[in-house]
């Protein structure tokens, strides 16, 4: 409840949580889901006003957004604008990894029956799950590089799979990194163009780097997608041979 209050009422990080009633918290959480974009915009604006404490609040808000399956791409790009490429990438990767771990555990325990019912709508998942049990980290890395599931949804779904937690965590961390770096650098590039901070690299450095990075991310995603398709074909062939 403390973290939800922190996301709903940014100022409460600097004041007493008890100033907010349960009804206020519930109403504001409903507002988060009704208009998540406005909520994320408020987070960014508040982080800018917090100074050194902003990165901590940003990390908490990002973690909550991913656990609640609120699209966090705007926050990812904002991290580059607010903190720069290195610190922005670090806080996003750490926050996303923590959120993934939390969602994975919830999907494996509290919501397992519900997640398994959801998986009935994804027949391909059963094929991947057989391979996940064997390959673990390698396949999780590929699945994260390939846009098979939205990040937040995948965290819960993989909780009901046969993968162990270490393989899931490290596969998620490294598989999520290329796309994260690209989005964070996009935000840093935007700042270089609009603000022109003296401590920043020149705009053409970001433009060139972002172009190269986008090409690398696209290549990785296409390669990962082909691997997933080949896996599906292998599983189909195995099923036919065994039938």
HELIX and SHEET records of a PDB file:
HELIX    1   1 UNK A    2  UNK A    8  1                                   7    
HELIX    2   2 UNK A   10  UNK A   14  5                                   5    
HELIX    3   3 UNK A   17  UNK A   19  5                                   3    
HELIX    4   4 UNK A   22  UNK A   34  1                                  13    
HELIX    5   5 UNK A   36  UNK A   50  1                                  15    
HELIX    6   6 UNK A   51  UNK A   53  5                                   3    
HELIX    7   7 UNK A   54  UNK A   67  1                                  14    
HELIX    8   8 UNK A   73  UNK A   83  1                                  11    
HELIX    9   9 UNK A   85  UNK A  108  1                                  24    
HELIX   10  10 UNK A  112  UNK A  119  1                                   8    
HELIX   11  11 UNK A  123  UNK A  135  1                                  13    
HELIX   12  12 UNK A  137  UNK A  145  1                                   9    
HELIX   13  13 UNK A  151  UNK A  159  1                                   9    
HELIX   14  14 UNK A  165  UNK A  194  1                                  30    
HELIX   15  15 UNK A  203  UNK A  242  1                                  40    
END                                                                             
